[in-house]
Amino acid sequence: MNSADMRPIITVLGLGAGDAGQLPLNVYRRLRSASSLYLRTGEHPVVRELLDELPEYKTFDRIYEQTNLFEEAYGLMTKELLEASKAHGEICYAVPGHPLVAEMVVQQLLEAENAGKCRVDIIGGQSFLDPVFAALRLDPSEGFQLLDATALKREEVQVSTHLLLTQVYDRMTASEVKLTLMELYPEEHTVHMISGAGTGAERLQELPLYELDREEFVDNLMSVYVPPLPFSARFGDWDKLRSIIAALRAPDGCPWDRKQTHESLKRYLLEETYEVLSAIDAQDDDNLQEELGDILLQVMLHAQIGEEEGFFTIDDVVESVTEKLIRRHPHVFAESAAATPEEVNTQWEQIKQAEKGKDGEEDSLLADIPQAMPALMRAYEIQKKAAKAGFDWGDDAPMWDKLHEEIEEWKAELQAGNEQKSSKEFGDILFVLVNLARFFRVHPEEALEQTNQKFFHRFAYIERRMKEENRHWKEENFLQTAESWWQEAKKEEL
């Protein structure tokens, strides 16, 4: 041990991807001479071939058997290695392949080294990647992704490139991998299972993705290769959508899409928004999925126009909203605290006000309420903002007095035949009603829409009855019949 560095030493040896014939001489010598030898697993060709030549050793196979989570197993291994190195001064830890390829325990040991707990020396060992690439006839320069099957996350998978999954230890892991991949690839997508690459026991099998967990030869040296998904099949891929929008707007694209502007698309964005709301009200998840896609289409079209004009791209849009979400949720992404929705809203408003104050100017509290918002909703938002500033009645009694006052003023203008003033007075009545609704925690827009739907269904009931009995609106005293049908429709709702 170096006298200038008294930390315990952990020498990590790479056993390579094949048999003992491929083992570097230096690693072979260190294995045979190790005084304290630990193996990640005894299930490796080198260990089996050199069994009579190796000194006494311990394996971590028992830890895999005792734990259900790989993260827990890795932590226990790291802890035991650090304790052993502290007790013995120097130990050897041998791992399959190369120590720096898909070895979480080695990464944890390196973190311990940075914290001053030990010194880590790494000695060779061929990575399993080279023989895997050779077995698959795969050129890695085309781009590939290497992921740990035991910690596979759907959002990390890139379907556009070669994917290699390591540590597919058993059928349970293979099953979890299959289920994750089937969210991104067709179930018939061809995958390759490979074990013992580069050795005499090399096994390679091609099969459809849905059969991945049905094979018997899954072992602790198993990897799975997933070829790229053809561009034409990447219907769930963001880049695919982006390219389609660009193609629609290209000179040889769709004439309708090419002529659209931010202004011309306004009506479609509004229509699609209302269709989303209708799907939500109908609790129709299938339709909601489709309508949300239509909203996304509008966003992508606006972003493409912005990119063509040189102002912004969809990447800028995503970056902007991501940064805003992080900035306005310090209780999630920083050290701030907000335990209730009310506290979150208060914090959100404070952050917004701080953002506006950066330019040294103070806008009205009502300035950020869109003028294009439907009038009933805008009245609600205006009153809500004013109330937060303290401009609000403390109880509902004055509001009822105000409502009666506005109704009388409206009647007076109607009797005077003043259409313009009577319209304004009616607006005052609606404004007071919105205030009352807000006081009693009723959203006026939603309440009115409920009434609209109720009227729609009852009127449709009358129309069905008219058709059944061959009746007409212009018949004498027909309104009395229509009223009775209206009451029947009400009873059906109960």
Secondary structure, DSSP 8 states (H G I E B T S, - for coil): --TT--S-EEEEEE-BSS-GGGS-HHHHHHHHH-SSEEES-S-SHHHHHTTTTS-SEEESHHHHHH-S-HHHHHHHHHHHHHHHHHHHSEEEEEESB-TTSS-HHHHHHHHHHHTTS-EEEEE----SHHHHHHHHT--GGG-EEEEEGGG--GGG--TTSEEEEE---SHHHHHHHHHHHTTTS-TT-EEEEEESTTSTT-EEEEEEGGGGGG-S---TTEEEEE----GGG-TT-HHHHHHHHHHHHSTTS-HHHHH--TTTTHHHHHHHHHHHHHHHHTT-HHHHHHHHHHHHHHHHHHHHHHHHTTS--HHHHHHHHHHHHHHT-HHHHSS----SHHHHHHHHHHHHHHHHGGGS----TTTTS-TTS-HHHHHHHHHHHHHHTT-S-SSSHHHHHHHHHHHHHHHHHHHTT-HHHHHHHHHHHHHHHHHHHHHTT--HHHHHHHHHHHHHHHHHHHHHHHHHHT--TTSTTHHHHHHHHHHHHHHHH-
